[in-house]
Amino acid sequence: MTTLLAGRVAFVTGAARGQGRSHAVRLAREGASVIAVDIAGPAAAANTYPAATEADLQETVRLVEGEGARIIARVADVRDTETMGDALGAGVAEFGGRLDVVVANAGICNWSRFWEMPDDQWQTLIDTNLTGVWRTMKTAVPHMLSAANGGSIINVSSVAGIKSLPGQAHYSAAKHGVVGLTKSAALELGEYGIRVNSIHPWGVATPMAEDTMTATMLTEHPAYAMSFGSVLPAVPLAEPDDISDAVVWLASDLSRTVTGTQLTLDMGATKV
């Protein structure tokens, strides 16, 4: 364990596996105590990749504790304000009443052309990927203000929050919405020393990236392939740790001048 975030408390949503787990472990390695939540079960009927489980969340606990850090982990859905509030409140109380870092990472991904998309597919994704980020911040910010230590909020958007993607109008709308929400939050929270930024990964080697519907959609609609480029062919997929490098930087004082920004971690995908 190092000391970049020593004594600080971090809240990570979607922490059971993938990027969320990586962020929790890396923040712990830098000295932070961690409050971790995940739905740990099916999140949307339209998803075509395996759901995270409670066993996955417990593995995150094991890995964080292996870094010598403390962790409170709870099953909670970012669509449920009450459950989120209970989980975060318990963690903040356990760790001395402070909250310094928030990583709004929880999200889902599925596919359909927008005019063929059932209403519930649209609504569930928007509720998770956009409104869930708002609920995360709404739940967390009062604790940060009460602690009066400033802090850093990191909202996980996507390349699709900068350039829209075909077959994913709902995902693109949600991730663009996260950008607008992030900018407004940065303006409102700056006077309290709380920085708010969004990060924009491209493909990352997680279970979501193994969704077979990606290939199906691109096979059925080959014209869509032009939207899925990269200028670093030697890096077809990022590793979760690559994204965590940026999370740790934004969480720490190394980025103390950075707020309201959109940090691309995309192998140049927003340029093609």
Buried (B, 14 or more C-beta within 10 A) or exposed (E): EEEBBEEBBBBBBBBBBBBBBBBBBBBBBBBBBBBBBBBBEEBBEBBBBEBBBBEBBEBBBEBBEEBEBBBBBBBBBBBBBEBBBBBBBEBBEBBEEBBBBBBBBBBBBBBBBEEEBEEEBBBBBBBBBBBBBBBBBBBBBBBBBEBEBBBBBBBBBBBBBBBBBBBBBBBBBBBBBBBEBBBEBBEEBBEBBBBBBBBBBBBBBBEBBEBEBBEEBBEEEEEBEEBBBBEEEEBEBBBBBBBBBBBBBBBBEEBEEBBBBBBBBBBBBBEE
